[in-house]
Amino acid sequence: MHPDIHLALHHARAAELRAETEPRPAPRPDLRARLGWTLIEVGLKLATRPGPAPAH
């Protein structure tokens, strides 16, 4: 393989790899926190909800 072709392929692959590793925006922390607290609230409501009276 000609050295120039090899170098061109190397540069193309390096550009592809750099594009794959670009940082992606993180999810908004306020949305994650609200979702987490909502799940906790639902769990607490389910845990403290009175169930049917036990049969004797």
C-alpha positions, 0 to 999 in steps of 0.5 A: 500500500502506498504510504500516502494512501495509508496516511489518508486512511489513518487520518480518516479513521482518526477523525471517525474515532474522535467524532465517536468520543465527543462528549455528549450533553449530560441529562439535566440534573434537575430532571433526574432529581425530580424523577427520583423524588417522584419515585420515592414519593410513589413508593412511600404512598404504596408502602403506607397505604392501608390494605384490606383488614385481615380476615379472622 
